[in-house]
Amino acid sequence: MQLIGSLAFTAFLFIWTFLYALMFVLVASWLPFPRRSAFARAWAQVLLKVLSWTCGLRHVVEGQEYLPRDNHIALWKHSSSWETIAMNVIFPRQVWVLKRELEWIPVVGWPSGCCMQLRSTAARVASQSLK
């Protein structure tokens, strides 16, 4: 049963991400950042819901009342791909600091330009993001 659920989720993940990415690339060029962020968050929420239906994987955030409501820096130690999806739901409206090489990946780097910032300018980005 777990194998079937995992295969069903993987198939959904690839199809949903491909179709959503096509729509996102078309829409992201004219949407302001807050709307673009909400658009990306909807993608993650759907994936987490389907993951709970197909694989029974649910999550609980303990201590959510202690999470800051205003600007902050969240550091994630990735031990699975799930965290990359879940952080879009737990911490909405993000600015990412990434390696410059990731900008060269088509459909990852260039369409979401203002969602990503380069690590070489991390100090400037952090000061601008926290204002």
C-alpha positions, 0 to 999 in steps of 0.5 A: 500500500505504501509503495502504491501511495508513493508512486501515486504521489511521485506521479502527481508531483511531476505532473502538477509541478510541470503544469503549475510551472508553465502557468507560473512562468507565464504569470510571474512576469507581471505579478508583484512579489507578494502575489507571486509568493502566494502563487508559489505557496498554493503549489506547496499547499496542494502538494502537502495535502496530496502527500497526506492523502496518498502517503499518510504523511502529516506534520505538526509545527510545535512552538508555532506561537513562538515564530516571529510574525515580522521579518526574520531569518530562518535556517533549515538543515535539509534532511529531505525534500519535504522541507523544501515544500513545507517551508513555503507553507510554514514561512510564507513570503520568503526571500532566498539566498542561494549560490550563483550557480543555481541561477543558471538552471533554466526554469529555476533561476531566471523566471523567479528573479526577485524571489532569489538573491545571490549569496555573494551579496548576502549582507546587502540582501539581508539588510534590504529584506529585513527593512 
